[in-house]
Amino acid sequence: MALTSLDYSDLLRYLSFNRKRVVLNKTQVNKLLFMCYGTYLARTSRKMFEEPPKAWPFGPVFPRVYKTFDQKSMPIIIPKENIVLFKQNEEALRICVSVIDKYSNTSAYNLSMWSHKEGSPWYQTVYSGTTVVWNKEIKDEIIKEYFTQHPVISAS
């Protein structure tokens, strides 16, 4: 069984609450998950999970995470089988912990502003043509290049 965007969003919510006592909203979860996804892609040249991020008006979003967010209550419980899988991918786990430690207190607004910076993967996707197109997949090549040149956390 492979871990999904939903599993990693639960992990971020769990880490944020248990390490920092911060309850993340759906915008924060999506932006922090995008940071993790991009960092992992830049470091390993592999996807963290299969669902690609999409360009929505407030920044990168993983649609499944966004749509199911309100169905889960706090505190998040991580199933034992997922704990085993998270520990099997030490790099992904280390990235998630580092992103939470550094950014869990960052507001949804500031995370959205970060994701909208000129040259960001979201910006390149939204403004790549003559018209703005929403819900367009943000390509892994763009994400990998951006996070390689603009790391959000230091290499451990």
KABELQUI-V771044 format. One line per field, one symbol per residue. phi: phi as a letter, one per 20 degrees, with the letter a starting at -180 (. if undefined). psi: psi as a letter, one per 40 degrees, with the letter a starting at -180 (. if undefined). burial: I if it has 9 or more other C-alpha atoms within 8 Angstrom, else O. Layout:
BEGIN
phi: ???
psi: ???
burial: ???
END
This chain:
BEGIN
phi: .efdgffffffffffffeecldeeefffgfffffffgfffffedmcffaffefdedgepfcegffffdgfeddeffdefgffgfffffdffffffffffffecfeefgfffffgfeggnfgfffffdececfcemefefgfffgffffecfecffd
psi: hiiidddddddddddddddefhhiiddddddddddddddddddefiididhiiihideahihdddddedeehiiihhhidddddddddgdddddddddddddedehidddddddeeiheiddddddfeaeihhifhhhiddddddddddgieiih.
burial: OOIIIIIIIIIIIIIIIOOIOIOIOIIIIIIIIIIIIIIIIIOOOOOOOOOIIIIIOOIIIIOOIIOOOOOOOOOIOIOOOIIOIIOOOOOIIOIIIIIIIOOIOOOIOOIIOOIIOOOIIIIIIIIOOOOOOIOIIIIOOIIIIIIIOOIOOOOO
END
